[in-house]
Amino acid sequence: MNEARTALLVVAAVTLVRLLLLALDRYDLSGDEAQYWVWSLSPDLGYYSKPPLVAWIIHASTAIFGSGTFGVRIASPIAHAVTALLLHAIGNRLYGPRVGMWSAILYATLPAVFVSSLLISTDPFLLMFWAAALYASVRVIETNDERWWLALGLIVGLGSLAKYAMAMFPVGLALFFAFSPKERRHIRWRGPAMALVIAFACYLPNLLWNLEHAFVSYKHTADNANLAGALTRPFKGFEFLLSQFGVFGPIPFSILLLALARPKPLIADVRARLLASVLLPLATMMVVVAFLSRANANWAAPLYVSATVLVVAWAVERKRTWLLGLSVAIHLAAAGIAAGYHDLARIAGIELTGRTDPFKRVLGWRSLGADVARQLAAHPNAVLLMEDRMDLATMIYGARPATWAKWTPSGRIRDHWDLTADMARMPAATFLLVTPNPKPDDILQRFATVTPLGTAGRPLYRDVDRTHHLFLLEGFQGYGR
């Protein structure tokens, strides 16, 4: 069996297993996932915290597969499969079929890819476009064909509609050409110029949307970085670096650090120079942000597109493919344990808690949503009202209210619902308040009539309670700011 067929079969098998896991429908949508689904109900050119592509994709997938969790999430494992096959093509062109095969297999089995494949987020699509941009860059360097420059511009533009981090790819490519005079001499100015124009044209609709909405997406991105007045936080930085052993896998990340620690071979080899160049700008930015403020572990995900090929090439050239095989085996074993986590705990007689269940964020919302839906059916004119953006998103998905609102006493726009669903815009409405607080006096005192309706939901574990308290509210008297 040749390498290309092996890569295709492994990627197909892994993807099929992930689709089957999604079809089991064991896990509720997280708050972020539910929010993306709500966005997909009204396709737009932008949203509060993200560019629009994830909402467009969910809109398409749910139109085909329905609005259950499978229909919402199905595009994630498919996008990761496409990325794995693109890495096969990149590794094959740069180093040969063996590196191409291992690149696809290693990427498809990475710990972060396993987790990401079972959720809907912006990352699978960012990584797919990042890999496509890397492949187009390889072809540009090989051929200097202007058609590949056009393709590169289109890919970067579409990728920027997935996540703003895509803007770092051209920076990395520019870094490569800055340190590659031989390759730079063959580049005519027209190709890069056309690529930039096309990329900007693709991204322009989201830029105009932000212009109309006071650049809220950019402000949210800056708030996430939290650099304003930030102090050096070395422990958070080291925590971020350690987390990458889990994201990329302990063996691949160790090899990557070993390869980056010896920069001369990377600079000398044009192939390794390209792979390192496209990851270094984003890697540097993430490390700086992590040490100054904080950085989520998944923010570094695009690095592992080119890093996968770099690590595989290092192992193959040194005849240490056994490290790759061991890494894949460890990743698959960890994925198997994760997939059967609750079953294994039950068989072992272990009582899970919020501390021991990493899946708690996607459990318990379905029953709460069903209870809230029954109350909404009993009060058809009521507007669903909640305080927390994540809770509101999960209840919109779980209870399917006709209208909803968020309690926003500060008047500040801190999330999508503050932007679009401030209850002050519908003061004459009747509201169904759903809150984890049994005595939300700060809210209740702002209404003329308050009718308690009992509770909804139930405890998940002894230390995780999904129980919410329900109140029918009428006669809103204003926030009293």
N, C-alpha and C positions, 0 to 999 in steps of 0.2 A: 504494500500500500504506500503510495507516494505521500510526501509531506503535506501537500495541499489538501488531499482528500482526508488525511488524518485530522488536520486542523478543522476542516469543515464539519466532520463527523463529531468531534469533541464539542465544538461550539454549538452545534445543533442539539446534541444530547443534553448539554448543560442548560440550554435555553428552554428545551422541552420540559425538563424537570421544574424549572422556575415557573413556567406557565401552568404546570399542574399544581404547584404550590399555591399560586394565585387563585386557581379555580376552586381550591378547597375553601377559600373565603374564611379563613380562621381569624383574620385580624381586621379590626375597624380602621377607618381612615384616621390618620393623625390630624391635628389641627391645621398644619400647613397643607396637607393633601386635600383636606376638605375645602380649605380656602381656594386652592387652585381650581377645584371642581366648581365652586360658586362662580369664580371668574369665567369659567368656560361657558356658563349659561348666557353670558353677554359678551361675546368676543369683541375685544377692543384693541386699540393700538398700544396700550400700556396699562399698568396697574400700579398700586401704591409701592410695592416692594420689589417687583420683578418686571423684566420685559415680558412681552405677551406670548411668546411661542409655546410655553407649557400649557397655557389655557387653550390656545388654538388646537394643540394636539389632543388634549382631553376632549374638547368639543367634537373632534373627528372620531376619536376612539369610542366615545360613549354613543355617538350616533350609530355606530356599527354594532357594538357589543353591549349596549345598554349602560345604565348609570350605576350598576353594582360596582363593588370594589374591583372586580376583574376588568370591567370596561374602563374604569378610571386609570388603572395601573398597567394595563397590558403593554403600552408603548415603551415602558422602561426596560424590560428584558430584551425586547426587540432592538432598541437603540444600542444596548450594550453588546448584543451579538454583532450588529453592524460594525461597531468600533473594533471588536476583536478581529473581524475579517479584514478591516482596513489595516490593522497592525500586522496581520499576516502579509498583506501586500507591501507594506513599508519595509518590514524586516526582510522580505524576499528580495526586494529591489536593492536594498543597501548591502545586505550581507549574504543573501542566498536562501534557499528553501528551508534549511534546518532552523535558522534564526526566525524565519517567517512563521514556521509551524509552532515553535515554542513561544513566540510572542503572542500568538492568538490564544494558545492554551493557557499560558500564565495569566494573561489579562482576564480571560473568561472566568478564571477561578479565584481572582483576588478577593480578599475578605470584603473590602469596600464595595466591590462590584456585586457580590452576593447580596449584601444588604440593600444597596441601591436598586437592584433589579426587582425587589419585592415592594418597592415604594414608588410613588410618583413624585418627582422633583425636577428641578432644572438641570441637575448634574448629568443624567444620562445623555441629554441632548447636547449639552456643552461639550462633553467628552467626545461624542460622535463627530461634531463639527471640528473639534480640535484635531482629531485623528485625520479627518478628511483634509483639513488645511495642511497638516504635516505631509500627507501623501502628495498633495498638489505642489508643495514646496520642493519635495524630492524631484518631481517631474520638471518643475521649473529649472532646478539646478542642472538636471540631466540634459534638457532640451532647449531651454530658453525660449520655448514656444509661447507666443503671446496668448494662445488659447488657455494655457495653464495659468497664466497670470489672471485672465478673466475668471477662470474657475475659482482661483484662490480668493479673489475679491468677493465673489458671490458667496463662497463658503464662510468667510470671515463676517460678512454682513449678516447672513442668516444666523450664524453662531452668536452674534451680538444680541440678537432677539431672544436667545435662550438665556444668556447670562452675561453681565457686563465684563466679567473676567476675560471674555474672548478678546478684548482689546489688547491684552498682554501678548497675544500670539504674534502680531506684526512687530511688536517691540523685540521679541526674541529672534524673529527672522532678520530684523535689521541688525541685531547684534551679531548674528552669524556672518552676514555680508561684511560687517565692519572688520571682522577678524579673518576674512577670507578674500584677500586681494585677487587671487587667481580666478575665483568664481565671480567676483564682482566685476571684473573686466569684461565679462561676457554679457553683462546685463545692460540692456538699453533702457533709458529712462521711461519710455512709453509704457512698457509692461507694468512696472510698479505703479505708475500714475493711473493707468486704467483700473488696476486692482483697487486702489484707494478710492477712486470715484465710485466704482460699483459697490464697494463695501459701505461707503457713506450713504449711497442712494438706498440701499437695503435697510439701513438703520434709521434713516431720516424720519419715517413715520413715528417711531417711538420718541425720537428727539422732539418732534413737534408736539406730541402728546404731553411730554414733560414740560414743554414750554407753556402749554395751556393749564398745567396743573402745578405751577410753581416749583417745578423740578423735584417733586416729592420722591421719585425713585432714587435720584442721586443723593438726596438728603438722607434717605433711609440707609443707603449703602454707607455713607459717611458715619451715620450713627452706629451702624453695626461695627465699624472699625473702632469707634469710640476713642479717637486720638486727641480730641479736644481736651487739653489740660492733662493728658495722660502722663503717668509716671512709669518709669521702667519697672516691669513686673517679671523678674527672671523666672520665678517659679511657674508662672503661666506659660512662659516661652518654652521652658524645658518640658512642661506637660504637653504642649503642642507637638514638640519634636518626638517625644515618647509615643504619642498617639499615632504617629505615622507608622510605627512598627505594626500596629493593628490595621491601619488603613491599607498599606501596601504589602503587608506580610513581613514577618521577622527576617526571613532569609533575603527576599528581594531588597528590602530597605537597607539591610546590612551591606549587601553587595553594592547598592547605589552609593552609600556613604563611602565605601572603599574606593569605588571608581572616581568619585568627585574629589577624594582626598589626593589623588594623583593627577593634577590637571594637565601635565605635559602630554601624556598619551591622548587625552581628549582633544587638545588643540592640534596635535600633529595629524590626527586622522579626520579627514573632512566629514566623514559620516558621523563619527562620535561628536564632532564639533557642532554639527547641525542639531543633533538630539539634545546635547547639553545646552545649546544656546536658547532653544525654544522653551526650556524649563527654568533657566536661571533667573530671568526677570521676575516671574511670578513667585518663584521659590524665595528670592530675596525679599520681595515685598511681604510675603506671608510670615517669614521669620521675624522681620522688623515689627510688623503689626502684633505678632504673638508676644514679643518681648516688651513692647511698649504698652499694649492694652490686652487684647485677647484675640484669638483666631480659632474658629471651629475646625475640628479635624478634617472635615470634608472640603474645606476651602482650598486645600492643596491638591484636590483630585486631578485637575488637568495635568499636573506635573507627571503623573504616572502613565500618561500615554506614551511620551517619548522615553520616559524612564524604563518602561517595560522592555522596549527594544534594546535600550542601552544595557540593561542588566542581562538580558538573554545573550546579547552579543559577547559580553564579558565572559559569561559562563561557557558558551560554545567555543570561543577562541581559545580558552584555557582547558578545554576538554573536561569541564566540570558540570556537564549537563545533569549529573546525578543530583546536584543541588537544586536544579529546576524541578526534577521529578519529585524530590523530597518536599519542596515547597508546595507543589500542586497537591501532593498527598495530604499535607498538613492543612491546606486551605479547604480541601474537600471534606476532611474529617471534621473540621470546625464548622463548616456549613451544614453537614449532616447533624451534628449535635444541636446547632441552632434551630434547624428545621423541626427537629423532634424534641425540642427543649421541654415543653409542657408534658408531653407523653413520657419522656424519660423521668421527669420529676415525679409524675404520678406513679410510675412503676416502682421507683425507688422509695416511695412513701414520703417524699420531701414536701413540706408545706411551703409554698412560695410566698414571698412578701414583696413589698415595693422595692426593698433593697436587693432582692435576689432575682427579680424578674426584669430583664432588660426590655421586655416587650410591653410593659405596663402602659406605655403611652398610646398603644393601639388596642387596648382592651377595655371593655365596660361601657363604651359609648353607645353601642347599639341598643341595649336595653333602656338606657336613659332616653335615647331618641324616640323609642317606641312609646314610652310613658308620656313624654312631652307631646307627641303627635296626638295621643288620645285626648289630652287636655285642649289642644288647639282645635280638634274636631268638635269638642263640646262648647268651645267659645270661638266660633268661626270668624268673628270680627276682630279678634285680638291680634296684636302685633307682638311677635316674639321679641323679648327684651333681655339682654345679658350684659354683663360687665366686662368679661374677658374675651379678647379677640379669638383665641383658640377655641374656647368653649362655644362661642357663637358660631364659628365655622362648622364645628362638629355637629351642632344642633340643627343648623340649616340643612346639612346633608342628612342627618338622621331623622329629623322630624318633618322636613319639607314644608315649612310654613309659607304662607302666601306672601307675607311681608315680615321684615325684621328690623331691629334697631339696636344700637349700642348705647349704653349709659356713658356719656362723655362730659362729666361735670367741669373738667378743666378747660374745655374748648380747644385743646391742642390736638393737632392731627398727628397721631402716633402710629396709626395703622390704617388698613384699607377701610375698615368700618367707620372710623372717625371721619374719613374723607367722604364716604358715600351713604352712611346710615346713622347719622347723629339723630337721636330721638327728638331733639329740640325742633327738628323740621316738621314733626307731625304731632304737635301738642294736643290736638283734640282726640287722639286715638285712645283706644283701650289697649292696655299692654298686659301680656303674660310674662311676668318676671320669673326667670329661671336662674337661681343662684345657689352656690354651695354654702352661703352664709345663712344660718337659720334666723338671724335678726338683722336684716339689712336696713337699719333705722335711717341711715343717711339717704337711702332711696325712698323708703316708704313715706317719710315725712314730707316729701315733695308732691304727694298726691292727695286729692280730696277724699277718695274712697279706696280702701285696701281690703281685699277679700282673700284670706289664706286658702290655698287649695291643696294643702298636704305636701307630699314629697314625690319625687320621681327618681328612678335609678336605685342602685343598691351598692353596698360595699363590694369592692373587688378583692381586697385582702384586708387583713386586720389593720394594716397601716396605710391602705389606699381606699378611699371612700368616694364612689361616684354619686352618692346621694345628693340631690339638689332639692331646694325648697321652692315652692311655686306660690305666686301671689298674683291675683288679678287686680290691676291698677287702673283707676280712672281719675280724670281731672288733674292732669299734670299742671303744676303751679310754677314751673320753671326751675332751673338749676339753683337759683339764688346766689349767683356769682357776685 
